[in-house]
């Protein structure tokens, strides 16, 4: 199965699209203005203790205080606080990582936040969930540094192997290898992708994480409250770290700086894959060339069509997401209604799994499938849903169908749900409902073109317009464009852009600069 990562850099940040077999399966927007990311470690300040919630509100310098519950402190939080204070007072030697440090006793699992934290106290915290709705960041004091094959847990103990590695012999092998290289006072979680890897690769990954931890501790020595101590990678490189073991055919970016950053990163972790990183240099926009803009318009609406005529409707409430499956106008040669319903449900299950990843929907999801009477078909649908959800990197749970035909899914939510407005506002009236006739847009384009070619005497002109107008201007042997050539003796290049509304267009000169229109 081919995989492509397409990255579009814009002024406001980066748009990241993951394609499987040319189909969009993940979409992320990383804003350049947002400096807080899941995985970042900060030196926070305890703003206040809330005894009723058994939690603390931590000031990270964000608009809203972040939330830290007692259960997210981790058993070894006292050791972490003691060590960080020693670092800040320059009384601890971090050159040897955590060697020779005597850990404090674990905290009481049923204790109180006020026994551990005090007001205005400084503490190292890690962001585990971005602000969602009215809630601020969710924090943890149980720090972890994810690598490609392992996760390093400072002040942890022992080695844990991913439950997704089911082969007992392989689990024991990894347990033995990692235990032999585990540094003192660090716990290690072995990731699923470590399956089959030798000790040299695991040790290289471990040393990179130890260096990252040491650099953070050096930064902590002179850090001020609310400073970032250890930063997680940006979304693009973190996806590559987690997924590069899969079959990537292309990683295409349209920004030279991002291109150099990603190529350097891949050269570090997988030099043999460096050649798959490519810099987009085409005239058309990168998302337009790979058909992503069109897919975004089709996939983020309230109603999403299925290949054979059915459709799903996605509704959102404060408490949960509801997805309704409908057969629509599906024409089928199936012998009975039950078979038709089953086939539509199977298609819908695959699309729902894709939509959960694409929109990054989390929390509780309830799917109202078309009713099935046959228990065997219900079981097949449940197994199919679990199979389709398997590639999802977020934690999830799928429950069997209820007697009412409902399926419940819980999916981990660490950032706000992705939402794209697919309804287009008229660029002429700005939503008032009153516009000049859309048929006149062709006359408007020709009028502007005449001015550019005759009054400004420009050449090498490119017209960017909606795909419908592109087809109108270019179809046929004696097309509109050919008539322009015969009239002005200058060839006009026309490019389609599905992100434009039907009445939007613009011209560029031969230097690829936008031509200002009066």
N, C-alpha and C positions, 0 to 999 in steps of 0.2 A: 504494500500500500504506500503510494507516494505521499510525501508530506512537504509542504512549502511554508516558509515563514516570510511574510511580506510586511515590511515596516515603512510607513509613510511618516516622514518628519515634517511637521508644520510648526508655525510660530508658537502655538499654544502648547505644544508637546509632541508626543509620538502616538500614531495609531498603529496597532499591531494586529495582524490577521494571520491565523493559522489555517491552512488549507489542507484537506485530505481528499485526494482524488479530485482536485479542483473545487471541492465543496468547502464553504466556510464553516468551521467547527468551533473556533474560538476567536473572540474579538476583544481587544483591550485598548483603552485610552489612558496614556500616562501623561498627566498634565505637568508641564514644566514649572507651574506655580505651586504645586503641592509637594512640599519637602518631607512629608510624613508618609512612610510606607511600612507595610507589614514586614516584620523582621528587624527593623531599625531598633538600636539600643540607645536609650537616652539617660542622661543624669537628671532625673525628675525631682520635684520638690513636693512633699506631702502638704497639700493645701488644707485638707480637713479630714478627720476620721468620722465615719458615719457608723455608729454602734449598732443601730437597728438593722442595717444592711450587712454588718460585719465587713466593711469595705473602706477603702480610702480613695479620695479624689486627688489625683496627681496633676500638678501643673507642668506641662511640657512646652509652654509658650504658644499653645494653640488657642483658638477662640474659646473652646470648651475644655474644662478639666477632663482628663482621662480617668477611667474607672479601673480600680484594682481591687478584686475580691480576695478575701483571706485564702480561699482555696487555690488561688493562682499565685500565691507566694512561693510555693514549692517547699519541700521539707528542709532544704539547706539554705534558706534565705538569711539566717543569722550569720552563717559563714561568709556569704557573699557580701553582706553589709560590713562585717568586720574587715574583710580583705580590701574592699573599695575605700574604706576610711583610711586604712594603712597606706594605700596607694596615694591617696590625696595628701596625706601627711608626709609622704615620701619616706615612710618607715618600712615599706615592704619591697622586697627585691623581686620584680616580675620577670627578670631575665631568665629565670629557670621555670617560667610558666607558673605552676602551682605546687612545685616540689617542696616537700618539707613542711607544708602548712597543716596544722592540726585542725580538722573541721570541728565546728561546734555541734552539739547534739541537735537532732532534727526537732522542728517545732511540733507542738501538739496539733494533731489533725483537726481537733474540735476546739481549738483555742480561739482567742479574740484578737482582732486586728490591733486594738489598743495595747496589747501585750508586746507587739513586735514593732509597730510604727508610732511615731510621735509627730505632732505638727511641726512643719518647717524642716523636717528631716530630709536629707538628700539620699536618694536611692537609685540604683541602676534598675531600669525597667525596659521591657521589650514590648513593642507593639504587636499584638496578635490579631487585632481586628480593627479595620478602619471605621470612622464615624458612619453610622447608618441612621437616617432619619434624624430624630432629636437627640440621639445618644452620641457621646464622645468616643474617643478611642478606647479599646479594651486592652488592658496591659497584663503582663505576667512578670514575676521576678525569677521565674525558672528559665534562665537564659539558654539559648541554643544557637549554634552557628551551623547552618546547613551547607554541606559540600556536595560534590557530585555523587559520591558513593556512601558517605557517612554523614551523620549529624553529631557535632561535638557539643557536649553538655557540661559547661564548667561547674564545678562543685558537685557533679553527679558521681555515680558509682556503678560499676559493672558495664556489661555489654548486652544490648538487646537487638535482636534480629527482626526485621520486618516480617509480619505475619503472612504477607503475600508470597514469601519464599516458603513453599510447602514441603520441599524435599528435605527430609530429616538429616541425611548425610551432608547436604550442602549447608544447612543451618549450623550443624556441629563444626564443619570446616571453617565457616566464617567466624563463628564464635571463638574458635581456637586461635585463628590468625589475628583477629582484632584484639583479643585479650593479650596477645604477646607484644603488641605495639602500643597498647593503651597507656597514656601518661598518667602519672599520679594525680588524684583528685579531679579527674575528668571522666564523665560517663560518655559512652558512644552508642549511637543508634545506627545500625547497619541498614541502609536503604535497599529497596528491591532491586535497583539497577546494579548493585554490587554482586549479584549472583554470577558466579563463574570467574570473578576477578581474582588476580593473584595478589600476594601480600605487598609487592612493590607498588602497584597502583593504589592500593588502600593506604599505604604509608605516605605516598606522595600527597594524596588528598588530605590526610591527617595533618601533615606538616604545613600545608597551605592554610588550614584552619587555625593551627596554633600560632602561625605568624600573624594572622588577622586578629586573633585575640590579644597577642602581645602588643600590636600596634594600637589597639583600642585602649589597653591599659596605659600605654605611654601618653595617649591623648588625655586620659582621665587625670593624670598628674596635674595638668594645668587647666583642666576644664572648668567652666563656670556652670552653675545650675541652668538646666534646660538645653545644654549643648548635646549634640549628637555624638555618641562615643564610637559606635560601630554601625556603619550603614549597610543595609542590604543592597544587592545589585538592583539596577533598574529592571523593569518588567521584562524587557526583551532578553537580556542576558540571563536572568533567573530562569526564564522559560527554556533557554538553551541549555543551561546547567542541568535542568531536570529532565529534559527530553532528547538531548542530543544522541542518546543511545539508540533512538529510533531511527528509521530510515528517512532522513532528510535529503531531498533531492536538491533543493535550492533554499538559500536565505538571501532575499533580495531587499536592498535598502536604497533609498533615493537621496541620502545625505552622506557626504564624504566623511564627515567626522564620525558619524554613527558606523559607517562602513569600516573605518580603521579600528574603531573600538571593538566591534564584534569580531573582526578578523584576528585581532591581537588576542582576544579572549579565547577564541576557538584554537588558535595556535598553541595556547598554553595548555588547554585541557584535552584537545584531540587534534594534533597537527595534521593527521591524514585527511581530515574533513575541511581543511582551510579553503580548498578550491571551490567549495559549494557556495561561499559567500560572494555575492555579486552586487555591483553598483549599477542601479538603474539609470540609463542615460537616454531613454527614448523621449520623443516629443510629447507623447500622451502621458497623462498622470499615471502613476504606478498602480493605484487602486482601480483605475479605469481599464488599464491594459489587462489586468488579471481578473476582470469581471467582478471585483469585490463590491464596488459601489452599487451595482445592480442587485447583488445578493443581499446587501444591507437593506435596501429599499423593500425587498420582498420578504425578508425574514424577521424584521422587527415590528411588524404591524400586529394588531390585536388578533387578526385572523391569518393563519399560515396554511397554505394549500399543501396537500399531499400528492404524490406523483400520479395516482390513478383516479383522482377526482374527489376524494374525501378532504376534510380540513379539520384543523383544531382551532379552538378559540382560547386565548390566554387572558385571564382576568387576575387582577392583583387587589388584595385587601391588606389592611394593616397587619393582620394575623397570619395570613397564608396566601398561597397562590392556587388558583383553581384553573384546571385545563379540561375543556370539554371536547370530546371526540365526536365528529359527525361524519356520516357516510356521504353526505352531499349528493351530487348527481352522478355518483360512481356507476358507470355501466359495467356490468360484470357478466361473465358466462357461468358464474357459480350456480350450482344446482339449487341451493337453498339459502335462506336469509342468514342462517347461522354461519355458513362458510364465508359469505360476504362480510358479515360483521367481524369475523375473526381476521380476515385479510386486511380490512381497514384498521383494526386495532393493532396489528403487527406493524403496519406502516407508521401508525401514529406513535407507537412506543419508540421506534427509532428516531422519529422527529422530535419527540419530547426530550429524549436523552441529549440530542444535539442542542435543543433550545436551552436546556438548563446550563450547559457549558457556555453556549454563545452569549446568553444574557447574564451569566453568572448569578442565576437565581438561587437563593438559599432559604433556609428555614423549612417550613412545612409546605409540601406540594401535594395537592389532591387531584387525581386524574379520574375523570368520569368517562370510562370506556363504554363503548356500545355493549349492551347486555349480552352475555353468553350464558347458555344453559349447560353446555357440556363441560364437566369438571376437567377433563383431559385438555380441552382447548384453553381453559382458564390457567392451568398449570403451565402449558406451553407459552402463553402470553407472559406470565410471571417470569419464567426462565429467560425468555427473550429480552424482557426489560432489564433484568440483571446483567445479561450479556452486553447489551447496548450501553449500560452505565459503567461497565468495567473500566474503559479507558479514562474515565473522569478522575482527575488528580485530587479533587476535593473529597473529604470523607462523606459517605452517604449510607443510608439504610433504605432498602426497598421492602415493603410489606406485601404479602399476597393480596389478591382481590377479595373484597368483602362480598357478602351475599347480595349487596346492592350494585356490584360492578365497579366499586371505587378502589383505586390503588393509592396508597399513601407512601410518600418518599420524604425523607429528611435529608437535607444536604447542607454541609458546612458553609456558613456565610462569613467571609472575612473582610469583604468590601461591599460598597453599595451596588445594587443591581444595575447592570448596563441597560440603558434605555436610550433609544434613538427615535426621534420624531420622524415618522415616515410620511406624514401628511405634509404636502408642500403648500406654503403660503404664496399667494400670487405676488410676484415682485413689483407689479405695477400698482396694485391697489392696497397692498399690505393687509389683506384680509377684510377689506370693507365690502367686497362683493361686487364692486363696480370697476370694470376695466375696459380699455379700448378693445375692439374685436381682435381676438388672437390671430385671425387670418391676416391681419395687417402687419404682423411681425416680419413677414418675408419682404414686404415693401419697405419696411423700416431698415432692414438689413441691407437691401440693395441701395437705398438712399445713402446710408453711411459708407458703403463700399465705394460708391461713385465719388463721394467727397474725398475719401482717402486716396483713391487712384488718380483722380484728375486734379483736385485742388492741392493736395499734399504731395502728389507725384511719388507715392511710396511704391515699392515692389517687394516681392517675397512675402506677401501677406498670408497670414493664417487666420481662418475663421473658426472659432470654437463655439459650438452650439448644441442644442438638444439632439439626441439620435434621430428623432422624427424629422427634424429640419435637415439634418445631415443627409438622410435618405432622400428627402425632397429635392435637395440641391444637386445630388450626385447620381441619381438613378437615370437610366436610359442613355442611349448613345449621344443624342443631342440634349444633354442635361443643362440645367441652369448654369452650372459651372462652365460648361463648354461654351455656352452663349456669352458668358462674361469674358472668356478668353478671346472669342472672336470679336467682341466689342472693344475690349481694352488692351488686347495683345499682352496680357499678363496672366499667369496661371495662379489661381487662388487655392491654397491648401485648406481643406476643411476637415476638422477633427470632431468626433462626437464626444459628448460628456454628459452622462446620464445623471450627474449630480445637479445639473442646471434645470431650471423650470423651462417650460415650453417657450416662454417669451424672453428668456435670458440668452444673451450672446455677448461675445467680445472678440476683438481683433488683436493680433500680435504682429510685430514687424519681424524682419529677418534676423534681428538680434534677440528674438524671443522676448521682447519687452512689450508690455501692455500699451496699446494705443488709446490715448484719452479721447473719448467721444464727447462732442458738445451736445 
